[in-house]
Amino acid sequence: MARTQDAAAEERRLAAEERRVAAEERKVALEERKAEESSSEDEDEDEDEDEE
C-alpha cells in the first residue's frame, strides 16, 4: 500500500513540475512576443521618419 501511495505522490509531484515548466515557457514566450512587438514598433517609427 505504501508503494502505491508513494507512486501516486510522485505522479502528483511530476505533474506539478510539468505545470510549473509549462507556465514558465508561456511566460518566456509572452516576453519574447512583447520584445518582438516593441522591436517592430521601433522599425515602424523609423520608416515614418524616413517618409517625412
N, C-alpha and C positions, 0 to 999 in steps of 0.2 A: 504493500500500500504506500509506503513512504517513497518508493521509487516512482510510483505513478504521480504522487504529489510533487516530487522533485522535477519530474519531466514536465508537468503542467506549469510549474513555476518558471522553469527555464524557457518554455514556449512563450509565456507571457512576457518575460524579460526580453527575449529576442524580438517579439512583436513591438514592444515599446521602443526598443533601439531602432527598429526599422522605421517607426513613425517619426522618431527624432531625426534620423538621417533624411527622410523624405521632406520633413519640414525645413531642414537646413538647405536642401537642394532647391526647394521652392524659393526660399529667401535669397539665395545666391542668384537664381535665375531672374528674380524680380529686380535685384540690384543691377544686374547686367543690362536688363531692358531699360531701366531708368538711365543708366550711363549711356546706352546707345541713343536713346531719345534726346538726351541733353546734347550729345555729340552731334546728332543730325540737326538739332535746332541751331547750334552754333554754325554749322555749314550753311543753313538757310539764311542766317543773318549775313554771312559773308557774301552770299550770292546777291542779296538785296543791296548791299553796299556797292557791289560791282555794277549794278544796273544804274545807279544814280549818277 
